Amino acid sequence: MRDFGRISPVRTAARGYLFAILEYMIEDVERVKRWRVAEAVAREAGALQKRRFLARTSDEVAYQFKGPQDYLTATDGEVERLVHERLLAAFPTDTMLGEEGGGEVSAHTWVVDPIDGTSNFARGIPHFCVSIALVEHAQTAQGQATIGVIYAPMVDELYSAASGHGAWLNGESMHVSSTTRLSRSLVELGWAARQSKSEYLEMLQRGMNAGLGVRGAGSGSLAAAQVAAGRVDACVELHMYAWDWLAGMVMAREAGAKINRFLIGDALRTGNFVFAAAPGIADELAATLGVTEAMELEPLR
């Protein structure tokens, strides 16, 4: 009879390593399944957005305000219900946290903004998207955003990324820009009415004094996606909610951007400061804007 008590420590360690690899492979297969479903759901949700946007007339703009300059339309709720139905039909044990309907967190939590850029949508500006992210182990301190899918229906652009699989725009690989000079950089500096005006204006003045090209297009999700695509060199905002940020954050990270750690404390529900920048300008940009102390950078992958 074999004496299992005499199995060498080396062999035991090797078996443990193989089990770890197998566990990782199984986890990755499940992640990819969710990623592909999220892409399909984003396209369907975007198609609904587009139909509602094109059907509107200036006399039928139905929107409300949840707060100062914080728009809400009937389409927000309609799209969120569609995304919720599709994702949870595919993965019944998952949960969803939506901007409009709230929700619960779990081992697999979908974080959804049904229309990011609602002010644009409501005003007839064709710059908006649906944003879908997956946070694994969201109920623990080890929660991490691992999937990000953003679809901008008016230009038919699907931005998509998953941890370890890179970032993609309509099937083509995305990479952040190679810029190294602030004076030649284009940066999105977003602002919302809930944020400090004085802090934002100080940050804006610092950036303009350094020669930054500054813009704000009304969609945090698309701002981060544009960083991933190398179209914009950085995006920074004093506060953003998880449903606005996480999907774009995943693709910016996978495309090579330097980003801050967002999921700290209760940030999944309450939001956090956000920063994503091409590595050639990230440190100088943070120092120039005076936000170095406000963030903890995630390591580059």
Secondary structure, DSSP 8 states (H G I E B T S, - for coil): ---GGG--HHHHHHHHHHHHHHHHHHHHHHHHHHHHHHHHHHHHHHHHHHHHHHH--GGG--EEEEETTEEEEHHHHHHHHHHHHHHHHH-TT-EEEETTTEE---SEEEEEEEEETHHHHHHT-S--EEEEEEEETTTSTT-EEEEEEEEETTTTEEEEEETTS-EEETTEE--------GGG-EEEE---TTS-HHHHHHHHHHHHHTT-EEE--S-HHHHHHHHHTTSSSEEEEEEE-HHHHHHHHHHHHHTT-EEB---STTHHHH-EEEEEE-TTTHHHHHHHHT-GGG--B----
